[in-house]
Amino acid sequence: MWKNRNIWIILTGEMIAGLGLWTGIIGNLEFMQEKIPSDFVKALIMSAGLLAGIIAGPLAGKIIDQSKKKTVLLISGAGRMLSVIFMLIAISTGSVWWMVAFMVSIQLSATFYFPALQATIPLVVKDDDLLTMNGWHMNVATISRVLGTALAGIMLVYWSLMSLYWISMIAYGALLLFTMMLRIDEGEGREAKVKSVGNKGGFMEVFPVLKAYPAVGMTLIMTLIPLLFIGSFNLIVINISEIQDSASIKGLIYTFEGVAFMVGTFAVKYISKKWRTTTILFSFATMVAVAEFMLFFADSIVITLSAFAVLGFALGCFFPTAMVIFQKQMPKEYHGRFFSFRNMLERVMFQVVLLTAGAFLDIIGLQSMVIIFGLISLSMTAIFFVQMKKRNIILEQPKQIAAKSI
């Protein structure tokens, strides 16, 4: 696996781009804290970009399946670079509207980039190495998040807010260069097959496939459970910082969650040898709810950091496992549309969670909100488990079931 140059290009590009992404996100939070007092208004601004991604999602899926993945990655990567210009203007003018333009443009780029990347990985990695590759890819993204947030914190002390976005632009430019070096053999026969399937229906063609592969559909629904926490993550971090009257707690939260996530992605490779896929997904979905309940004690530094460590470990085990199910069981000719549909579904959930969390934080406060979110997460986990048993859905592939029954 490690002799494959495409893997090194993808991972190195992810590391560099992640540094740019997270320095920019910390810059966004800093800019909003300065300009916008209401959590609900902050949520509205964050959701503007997500809405653009939802609208563009069906088109993105069709284009990714009909086009060369590398071409889509290059064009969307260039769009990321250009979007940073809007944020530079926002800082220069102090205008929130330019920030909205930045949010919309960068989310539009992400709507094409991430599904194309997810559809590319199975083309450059063997099936047996997908779990390892997904784990490493998420690890690299997490390392870049930890380093990016730490770098942004230091830069905000010594440099201007605008410097964070110059770093972002340089990083996106480096990603573009790495993407140019990718060699993806998509195969003329497979591409012709994709086009002959008939793409006029867009996402409508994904639904019959989901019915034919119920394990994929169940896993897709399961991935919505962690989004209650992930969707409100930045708003929660801001509120904890205000509750504890500490700016440094932001960096510590990202660090603890990120390190625990990396530990989880390594651990799941060994856990998967002893646990069934079903056990992994439902156990770690429950752990996400536990982390939400722990934040009731958000005034305690120790419990707060422990909660984010529990969250990170749970997500580090949950998402690589779910991604393998998607990549192995969903036919490759539908990968572009499926991953775009998944991203669009997540964006819809992010919209709902962001606006709900913003309103809850203004009305009832963080501690009441996390109890409600924890109860919802536990209830959803229980409902999905009952439905899976009732419909006799098996998440494991046949060969996995046979191996574990010996």
C-alpha positions in Angstrom: 0.0 0.0 0.0 2.7 2.5 1.0 4.5 2.0 -2.4 1.5 3.6 -4.1 2.5 7.2 -4.9 -1.1 8.3 -5.2 -1.6 7.5 -1.5 1.3 9.7 -0.5 0.1 12.5 -2.7 -3.4 12.4 -1.3 -2.2 12.3 2.4 0.4 15.0 1.9 -2.1 17.2 0.1 -4.7 16.6 2.8 -2.1 17.7 5.5 -1.2 20.9 3.8 -4.8 21.8 2.8 -6.0 21.0 6.3 -3.6 23.5 7.8 -5.0 26.1 5.6 -8.6 25.1 6.2 -8.3 25.2 10.0 -6.4 28.4 10.2 -9.2 29.9 8.2 -11.9 28.4 10.4 -10.3 29.8 13.6 -10.1 33.1 11.7 -13.9 32.8 10.9 -14.7 32.3 14.6 -12.5 35.2 15.7 -14.1 37.5 13.1 -17.6 36.5 14.1 -16.9 36.9 17.8 -15.7 40.5 17.1 -18.7 41.4 14.8 -21.7 39.3 15.9 -22.9 39.0 19.5 -25.8 36.5 18.9 -25.2 32.8 18.6 -28.3 32.4 16.4 -27.0 35.0 14.0 -23.6 33.2 13.9 -25.5 30.0 13.1 -27.4 31.8 10.3 -24.1 32.9 8.7 -22.5 29.5 9.0 -25.6 27.9 7.4 -25.5 30.2 4.4 -22.6 28.3 2.9 -24.2 24.9 3.8 -27.4 26.0 1.9 -25.4 26.7 -1.2 -23.8 23.2 -0.9 -27.2 21.6 -0.6 -28.5 23.4 -3.8 -25.4 22.4 -5.7 -25.2 18.8 -4.4 -27.3 17.1 -7.2 -25.3 18.8 -9.9 -22.0 17.9 -8.2 -22.9 14.2 -8.1 -23.8 14.0 -11.8 -20.6 15.9 -12.8 -18.4 13.7 -10.7 -19.8 10.5 -12.1 -19.6 11.8 -15.7 -16.2 13.5 -15.5 -12.6 12.6 -14.7 -12.2 12.8 -10.9 -8.8 14.5 -11.2 -10.4 17.3 -13.3 -13.1 17.9 -10.7 -10.5 17.9 -7.9 -8.4 20.5 -9.8 -11.3 22.9 -10.6 -12.8 22.8 -7.1 -9.3 23.2 -5.6 -8.8 26.4 -7.7 -12.3 27.6 -6.5 -11.1 27.2 -2.9 -8.1 29.5 -3.6 -10.3 32.2 -5.2 -12.9 32.1 -2.3 -10.2 33.3 0.2 -10.1 36.6 -1.7 -13.7 37.3 -0.4 -12.5 36.9 3.2 -9.5 39.2 2.7 -12.0 41.8 1.5 -14.3 41.2 4.5 -11.4 41.8 6.9 -10.3 45.0 5.0 -13.8 46.4 5.0 -15.2 44.9 8.2 -18.2 43.7 6.2 -20.0 40.6 7.3 -21.6 40.3 3.9 -18.2 39.6 2.3 -17.8 36.9 4.9 -21.1 35.3 3.7 -19.8 35.4 0.2 -16.6 33.6 1.4 -18.7 31.0 3.2 -20.9 30.3 0.1 -18.0 30.1 -2.3 -15.8 27.8 -0.2 -18.7 25.5 0.5 -19.6 25.3 -3.2 -16.0 24.2 -3.8 -16.2 21.6 -1.0 -19.5 20.3 -2.5 -17.5 19.1 -5.5 -14.1 18.4 -3.9 -14.9 16.0 -1.1 -17.3 13.6 -2.9 -14.8 13.5 -5.8 -12.0 12.7 -3.3 -14.1 10.0 -1.6 -14.9 8.5 -5.1 -11.2 8.6 -6.0 -9.8 6.7 -3.0 -11.4 3.3 -4.0 -9.8 3.8 -7.5 -6.2 4.1 -6.1 -6.4 1.8 -3.1 -7.1 -2.0 -3.0 -10.3 -3.1 -1.3 -8.4 -4.8 1.5 -6.6 -1.6 2.3 -9.6 0.7 2.4 -10.1 0.6 6.2 -6.4 1.4 6.7 -6.5 4.2 4.1 -9.6 5.7 5.5 -8.1 5.7 8.9 -4.9 7.3 7.8 -6.7 9.9 5.7 -8.9 10.9 8.7 -5.8 10.8 10.9 -3.9 13.2 8.6 -7.0 15.5 8.5 -7.1 15.4 12.3 -3.3 16.1 12.7 -3.7 19.1 10.4 -6.7 20.3 12.4 -4.7 20.1 15.7 -1.7 21.8 14.1 -3.8 24.3 12.2 -5.8 25.4 15.2 -2.6 25.7 17.3 -0.9 27.6 14.5 -3.9 30.0 14.2 -3.9 30.6 18.0 -0.2 31.6 17.9 -0.6 33.7 14.8 -3.5 35.6 16.3 -1.3 36.6 19.2 1.6 37.9 17.1 0.1 38.5 13.7 -3.0 40.0 12.2 -6.2 38.1 11.4 -5.6 38.6 7.7 -2.4 36.6 7.9 -4.5 33.5 8.7 -6.2 33.7 5.3 -2.9 34.3 3.4 -1.7 31.0 5.0 -5.0 29.4 3.8 -4.5 30.6 0.2 -0.9 29.3 0.2 -2.0 25.9 1.5 -4.8 25.6 -1.1 -2.3 26.5 -3.8 0.0 23.7 -2.5 -2.9 21.3 -2.6 -3.5 22.2 -6.2 0.0 21.3 -7.1 -0.2 17.9 -5.3 -3.5 17.1 -7.1 -1.8 17.7 -10.5 0.6 14.9 -9.6 -2.2 12.3 -9.1 -2.4 9.4 -11.5 -5.9 7.9 -11.5 -6.7 5.0 -13.9 -10.5 5.3 -14.0 -10.8 2.9 -17.0 -12.6 3.8 -20.2 -15.0 0.9 -19.9 -16.1 1.9 -16.4 -16.6 5.6 -17.4 -18.7 4.5 -20.4 -20.8 2.3 -18.1 -21.4 5.3 -15.8 -22.6 7.4 -18.7 -24.8 4.6 -20.1 -26.6 4.2 -16.8 -28.3 7.5 -17.5 -27.5 10.4 -15.3 -30.5 12.7 -16.0 -32.2 11.7 -12.8 -29.3 12.7 -10.6 -29.9 11.6 -7.0 -33.1 9.8 -8.0 -31.0 7.0 -9.4 -29.3 6.5 -6.0 -32.5 5.6 -4.2 -33.2 2.3 -6.0 -29.5 1.3 -5.3 -29.9 2.1 -1.6 -33.0 -0.2 -1.6 -30.9 -2.9 -3.2 -28.1 -2.4 -0.6 -30.0 -1.9 2.7 -26.7 -2.0 4.7 -25.5 1.1 2.9 -28.8 2.9 3.6 -28.8 2.0 7.3 -25.2 3.1 7.7 -26.0 6.4 5.9 -28.8 7.1 8.4 -26.5 6.0 11.3 -24.0 8.7 10.3 -26.6 11.4 11.1 -26.3 10.6 14.9 -22.9 12.2 15.5 -23.9 15.3 13.5 -25.9 16.6 16.4 -22.5 17.2 18.1 -20.4 17.9 15.1 -22.8 20.3 13.6 -22.8 22.5 16.7 -19.1 21.9 17.5 -17.8 25.4 16.9 -20.7 27.1 18.7 -20.2 24.8 21.7 -16.5 25.6 21.7 -17.2 29.3 21.7 -19.7 28.9 24.6 -17.4 26.8 26.7 -14.7 29.4 26.2 -17.2 32.1 27.5 -18.4 29.9 30.4 -14.8 29.2 31.6 -13.7 32.7 30.7 -10.7 31.2 28.8 -9.5 31.7 25.3 -6.9 29.0 25.5 -9.5 26.3 26.2 -10.5 26.4 22.5 -7.1 25.1 21.4 -7.1 22.5 24.2 -10.5 21.2 23.1 -9.4 20.8 19.5 -6.2 19.1 20.6 -7.9 16.6 23.0 -10.6 15.7 20.5 -8.1 15.4 17.6 -5.6 13.2 19.5 -8.4 10.9 20.7 -9.7 10.7 17.1 -6.3 9.5 15.9 -6.2 6.9 18.7 -9.6 5.8 17.6 -8.7 5.4 13.9 -5.7 3.2 14.9 -7.7 1.2 17.5 -10.6 0.4 15.2 -8.3 -1.7 12.9 -7.8 -4.1 15.9 -11.3 -3.7 17.2 -12.7 -4.7 13.8 -10.9 -8.1 14.1 -12.9 -8.9 17.3 -16.1 -6.9 17.0 -18.8 -7.1 14.3 -19.4 -4.0 12.2 -22.8 -3.7 13.8 -21.3 -3.7 17.3 -18.8 -1.1 16.3 -21.3 1.4 14.8 -23.9 1.2 17.6 -21.4 1.1 20.5 -19.6 4.2 19.3 -22.8 6.0 18.4 -23.8 5.5 22.1 -20.4 6.9 23.2 -21.2 10.1 21.3 -24.3 10.5 23.4 -22.2 9.9 26.6 -19.9 12.7 25.5 -22.9 15.1 25.1 -24.2 14.3 28.6 -20.7 14.9 30.0 -20.8 18.5 28.8 -23.5 19.3 31.3 -20.5 19.9 33.5 -19.0 22.4 31.0 -17.7 24.6 33.8 -15.1 21.9 34.7 -12.0 21.9 32.5 -11.2 18.3 33.3 -14.7 17.0 32.4 -14.9 19.2 29.3 -11.7 17.9 27.9 -12.6 14.3 28.8 -15.9 14.7 27.0 -14.2 15.8 23.8 -11.7 13.0 24.2 -14.6 10.5 24.4 -16.1 12.1 21.4 -12.9 12.0 19.4 -12.3 8.3 20.1 -15.9 7.4 19.2 -15.7 9.3 15.9 -12.3 7.8 15.1 -13.8 4.3 15.4 -17.2 5.1 13.8 -16.4 7.0 10.6 -13.7 4.8 9.1 -16.0 1.8 9.6 -18.9 3.5 8.0 -16.8 4.7 5.1 -15.6 1.1 4.3 -19.3 0.0 4.1 -20.0 2.8 1.6 -16.9 2.2 -0.5 -17.1 -1.6 -0.7 -20.9 -2.2 -0.9 -22.0 0.8 -3.1 -21.3 0.1 -6.8 -18.4 2.2 -8.0 -20.4 3.7 -10.9 -22.6 5.4 -8.4 -19.9 6.7 -6.0 -20.0 10.2 -7.3 -23.7 10.6 -6.9 -23.8 8.7 -3.6 -21.1 10.7 -1.9 -22.6 13.9 -3.2 -26.0 12.8 -1.9 -24.4 11.9 1.5 -22.7 15.3 1.6 -26.0 17.1 0.8 -27.8 15.1 3.4 -25.1 16.0 6.0 -25.4 19.7 5.0 -29.2 19.6 5.5 -28.6 18.2 9.0 -25.9 20.8 9.6 -28.4 23.5 8.7 -31.0 22.1 11.2 -28.4 21.5 13.9 -26.7 24.9 13.5 -29.9 26.9 13.7 -31.3 24.8 16.5 -28.1 25.0 18.5 -27.9 28.8 18.0 -31.4 29.3 19.2 -31.0 26.9 22.1 -27.8 28.6 23.2 -29.5 32.0 23.2 -32.7 30.7 25.0 -31.8 27.8 27.3 -28.0 27.7 27.4 -25.4 25.1 26.7 -25.9 22.7 29.6 -29.7 22.2 28.9 -29.0 21.9 25.2 -26.4 19.1 25.6 -28.8 17.1 27.7 -31.5 17.4 25.0 -29.0 16.4 22.3 -27.8 13.5 24.3 -31.3 12.1 24.7 -32.0 12.6 21.0 -28.8 10.7 20.1 -29.6 7.8 22.5 -33.1 7.6 21.2 -32.0 7.6 17.5 -29.4 4.9 18.3 -32.1 2.7 19.9 -34.6 3.2 17.1 -32.1 2.4 14.4 -31.0 -0.7 16.2 -34.6 -2.0 16.6 -35.3 -1.2 12.9 -32.1 -3.0 11.8 -33.1 -6.2 13.7 -36.7 -5.9 12.6 -35.8 -5.7 8.9 -32.9 -8.2 9.3 -30.3 -5.8 7.8 -26.8 -7.2 8.0 -24.0 -4.6 7.9 -21.1 -7.1 7.5 -20.1 -8.4 4.1 -20.8 -12.2 3.7 -17.1 -13.1 3.9 -16.7 -11.2 7.2 -19.7 -13.0 8.7 -18.3 -16.4 7.6 -14.8 -15.6 9.0 -16.2 -14.5 12.4 -18.5 -17.5 12.7 -15.5 -20.0 12.4 
